[in-house]
C-alpha cells in the first residue's frame, strides 16, 4: 500500500495549540464504522454512546517531564535532551540537539546535581546517555525537566497537568495518550453509574508512534517498540465483557495497540495478564480481535495512527470523516477534539 493513500490537506490554523479550560468541553465527532455516517456532539455526550455492559479501557501512563536543557561541559554550548526510553542502570535512549555537536563521549551538564555522558550514537539524533546525579533521579527530573510537547505545539503550557490524564499513574511516557485528556473525574463517575466498567492498561508512549512514516510502502515501515502492562484485573473484566456480549471500548490508539497485542498473544484462549514490549503495527487488512470501538483524537496525515483507525473503520470512512471535521473546523492533534468510532 502507498503511504500517499493516507494523506490529506490540513489547514495549520486547525492544529490546537492550547487545551480547553474544561477537558470535557471538546467537540466529539461520532463515526458509525458500518454505514460511515457522521454526527457532531460535545465530548461530555460520549455517555450516550456507551452502554451498560461495555468496558472502557484507559491507559494510565504518566508523561515524564522528559525535556532537559543543559550545556556541554567542555565548551559551554547549549544542549537539549529528550528522554525516550529508560534502559536501566541510569542509561536512557534519547534525542539530542544539536546532534552534530553531541558525539560519543560528550558530557552534558544540567545542574550541579545532574550530568550525563553520551555512550553511543544512533539514527536521527538518537543517543544513549548515562546519567550521574545526587539524590533521586525522578525528583530531579520533576524539578529540572519540562513537558515534551509535540513540535507542532508552539504555545507555552502553563499548567503541566493539562498534558496528563486525570487518571495518570505510572510515569514513563514521552508523550501523552491524548484521547484520555478529554475525561474528567465527574464524567468517569457518570460512566460508571451507567453500568459501564472501567479498566486500565499501561503503555509508555514513545515518540515513534507520532513520527511520520518515511517509507513509500506502508508494509516496509517498522514501529518503535513500547513497554506495556495489562494486569489480571483488566484481563478478568475483558473476559467478562466478551462473555456477556458487551463491547470493549479503547480510549486512544495506545490502549488499542496494547489490547490487540495481548489478544494476539492469547490466541483463541481467554485474555490473561501480560507485559512486555510491543511493536504492533495496525493498518488496513488487520482484523481487530478485542477492540470493538475506539475513542481517539484526529491524527497527522500519513501517520501510523491514521492507518490504525482506518483498519477499524475503513480508509474511505476515515478520510470522509476527517474532511467533514476540517470543514466543520474541528481542532486537531494532541490538544484537539475527539472522535468516537463504533
Secondary structure, 3 states (H helix, E strand, C coil): CEHHHHCCCCCHHHECCCCCCCHHHCEEEEECCCCCCEEEEEHHHHHHHCCCCCEEEEECEEECCCEEEEEECCCCCEEEEEEEEEEECCEEEEEEECCCCCCCCCEEEEECCEEEEEEEECCCCEEEEEEEECCCHHHHHHHHCECCCCCCCCCCCCCHHHHCCCCCCEEEECCCCHHHHHCCHHHHHHHHHCCCEEEEEEECCCHHHCCCCCCCEHHHCCCCCEEEEECHHHHHHHHHHHHCCCCEEEECHHHHHHHHHHHHHHCCCCCCCEEEEECCCCCCCCCCCCCCEEEEECCCCCCHHHHHHHHHHCHHHHHHHHHHHHHCCCCECCCCCEEEEC
